[in-house]
């Protein structure tokens, strides 16, 4: 690809410093004089007080308590007691969940005197039935939600220690980490066979990870900041906009009201990679705050495949995270979250140095990223039914791919105004949204700054039919695009409790997406292939349907949960790279026929003897292809026909030691073709990756963990075409289907001081 010309953005360092200063000011946990527990016009005497116990009457500490149909929540104390205040007279539904127990929904009548409730939870050895808001934008238990949600709690993320969110959740059935570049290791998450840009990645419900940030931004979300990850596999555009065609990954960060006073997580690997996370939080009160930081560093050049290039990128990354919450006994008033990330990433030959950025003699890919995020939510005092949410994100990428410069900047402002209320059996949600973004880069595809304002309206009604066995959720969204007019996005979800332990969910919806080519497809920037855009690229459009059958099978006290999923998405237009027209070209064009992503997956989950031994296994079989106008059918690149994932945890009773195992098997996938003398197989082999981890609990505060990644040391051969001549016409970085990093060990320490 020819060098791209555009002046590097000036004052980048000044903007970064200002962003850091703003972040630190915003996250200082100082009390505000204007705060008043009894907000204007609110009768705080109307409340629900209670205690949460197990079936033997023992208190369950720190259980989560939420008000159904509301974002309001509180956590029980060490004795299982909780209090929700500021309620109106009448019945309310309280949702309670705790790790290892089935979630419970209890109706309580609120009157002039405090309503008292003793709520009993029953151990659930099958699953962690948590409280989720992703499916409907309202609090609900996972089991009661009409939309299937996979909740990955913090404890599960720790079973495969990593400083990378993508790696942490890539063992969820139906998800697959796709690496797009064999030099700088850009990656994304596929859901049900669909590439990363079709998935909306949210942070605390705000869709701020998109386009430019989707290429490298996921790697900057450290699992140490996360309370849980909620995953929806299926169309969700009605609630979350056009980028949720394949599904949603919602990263729920720690709630400052419930975080430990101090935490530290430090680790190092046998490849000399270091990572340190720390977090400080204030004492519980009307104002709660948490300030966290992360530093990751890797500078050892590793070239086990002998192609002269580093097998995995070297990087320096720093993250500052702050979050504040104003609340009183479950009555949330407002929250503010800020995050700043800086990353300096490199992949290339060992002789490269920073002075060689842009060099046409020493090859290197150098990507420097600055990113600022600000998220806020506000619940006004005058209504429990209304909430306002907003976010701002600035993403700046200064990069060189050999002697080709890609310099891009994006600003995104997003706002939600939502109203929701229970009216009889109807749980209503009505909202207005607005998204404003600017994007500019130095590629030929961007003649000037791209500015877009996308306002939208959404409405949703969830109703449980008489008898309670059938729940229907219907929703509709309308977004207005300057170029494309009004875009409708309908949604329908059905949940049928066919039997006591059998639930069937059907989810259908449409999708619409405008492609940002150079921000989403790294192959357009790296390597020697020239990019050809055959015609003006039209928006992508799709229709999707998913079917989930959830079955609990009794095995005495150790029942098993089985999930069966069928999915089908049909694109009437889809933009994808074509590597076969000419080995020297990547051709992008509108689809002349249609494209399909379809498949079936099944997952098993069992907890034996209440956390003594846990295991899960899943397999996904999929068919991802395109059909041209003449009826010719062609498989998509890098879409494995079958993939299996599995994991197990064994908690010893005689020692404070737990053993974890995670693994995956990936079947063949179609790969790009190359002319002689650089011809490679056009189908990948079947391969597997296995990880083990041991965690030793030292005391109530500290734990040591040792993990070995890629135990059997499987790596693919060099993914580079003609690496000896990286500035030549044949050089390409896209031939990557498997891991490039071999066996390595990680040793770490977790330490925390509770409140």
Secondary structure, DSSP 8 states (H G I E B T S, - for coil): ---------TTHHHHHHHHHHHHHHHT-----TT--SS-TT--TT--EEEEEEETTS-B-TT-EEEETTSS-EEE--TTSEEEE-S--SEEEEEEEE-TTB--EEEEEEE-SS-EEEEEEE-B-SS----EE-TTTSS-EETTT-SS--EEEEHHHHTTS--S-HHHHHTTSTTEEEEE--TTT--EEEEETTB-GGGEEEEETTEEEE-THHHHHGGGG--GGGEEEEEEEES--HHHH-TT-SSEEEEEEE--TTTS-SEEEEEEEETTSEEEEEEEEE--SSSEEEEEEEEEEEE-----TT-SSB-SS-EEEEEEEEEEEEEEETTEEEEEEEEEEEEEEEEEEBTT--GGGTT-SSS-EEEEEEEEEEEEEEE--TT-SSEEEEEEEEEEEEEEEETTEEEEEEEEEEEEEEEEEEEETTEEEEEEEEEEEEEEEESSTT-SS-EEEEEEEEEEEEEEE-TTSSEEEEEEEEEEEETTTEEEEEEEEEEEEEEETTEEEEEEEEEEEE---HHHH-GGGTSSS-EEEE-S----EEEEEEEEEEEEEE--TTS-EEEEEEEEEEEEEE--EEE-SS-TTEEEEE--SSEEEEEEEEEEEEEEETTTTEEEEEEEEEEEEEEE-TT--EEE-BT--SEEEEEEEEEE-SSSSEEEEEEEEEE---B-----TTS---SB---EEEEEEEEEEE-SSSEEEEEEEESTT----S---BSGGGTTSTT-B-----S--S--EEEEEEEEEE--
